[in-house]
Amino acid sequence: MEPYYYTQMNKEEQAAYHAMKEGLLSLAPSFPVPRLEGRELSELFFCLRLDCPEIFYASGFHYRFYPSSAHVEFIPEYLFDKAKIKEHQKAMAARVNKLAAKAQAMNEREKEQYIHDFICTSVRYDKLKKPYSHEIIGPLGQGVGVCEGIAKTVKILCDTLGIGCIIAVSEANPEKKIRYRHAWNVIKLSGNCYHLDATFDNSLGRDGQLRYDYFNLDDRQLFRDHEPVIWPVPACTDREHFYYREKKLSFTKQEEVAKRAQQAIRKGKTFIFHWRGGYLTKEVLTQLLTLLRQAAADKGRYARVSVNWHQAVLQVSFPEEAPEAEVALEQANEGEEA
């Protein structure tokens, strides 16, 4: 299958993309690329590395051009010297193959969850934003990453396991205090496309509890708290395979929530659910909190609730002692205020 962003380009852009790819794969110190404007070259370079996360060792470039030439001299900036790159390539290939081997017998949806859970249990957000954290070498080699490196890691594992996957990128929005671009994945399963943001789920998980608030979302759900994409991605219109909906943890009636809360208390488990009974307004949230507190009180417990307001997901634990704060509003992000 041809790389996604490559297929969105015109013939001239594809020629430059191909020249870049060949030069970078051969670890050339410089090579000719069809002449385009600097901004166009930068976009092609960025999109190439979204399509090909195995090119983790090229962090930037500069170029020279001559007035009469139809090409520019493309000079990559490599994170390591050639010997070190080859060493890292072997290590990354071995790591990817070892992880993929554990999932070969799984079906598509199980593979997707396996990859998601690997990110959420084995990778922590790199607040220092080291250069390698933007590439697969961060999550796979160091156990740390930022959204770009995490999305590239999801993609290379999906590629290896035969799951259709691309990386989506949104622009920063200073007016909303969103200082950086954000990256996540669009996964293709059984002919339908879904958004998967393992970085956001990673930021919500704590105390060994995995979250799936951003697992197989449609466009309407995802863009409640994501900025529009810079480059178009396939439409995601199917909402039937959102994780909590598939697991029957998406409720439309308050009595369903009360019943499942009682079951969770009896089993000593944390209760995570999605509210689908209309908008999660302050009034609806107050009603849900009241019934959760009552369910807890009936068993001599308290309710401690975390709310992901944008995605209408609540996580509830039932401690024996009164918590310092009963309700916490969660903000899924990249490990810091975005």
Secondary structure, 3 states (H helix, E strand, C coil): CCCHHHHCCCHHHHHHHHHHHHHHHCCCCCEEEECCCHHHHHHHHHHHHHHCCCCCCEEEEEEEECCCCCEEEEEEEECCCHHHHHHHHHHHHHHHHHHHHCCCCCCHHHHHHHHHHHHHHHCEECCCCCHHHHCCHHHHHHCEECHHHHHHHHHHHHHHHCCEEEEEEECCEHHHCECCCEEEEEEEECCEEEEECHHHHHHHCECCECCCCCEEECHHHHCCCCCCECCCCCCCCCCCCCHHHHCCCEECCHHHHHHHHHHHHHHCCCEEEEECCCCCCHHHHHHHHHHHHHHHHCCCCCCEEEEECCCCEEEEECCCCCCCCCEEECCCCCCCCC
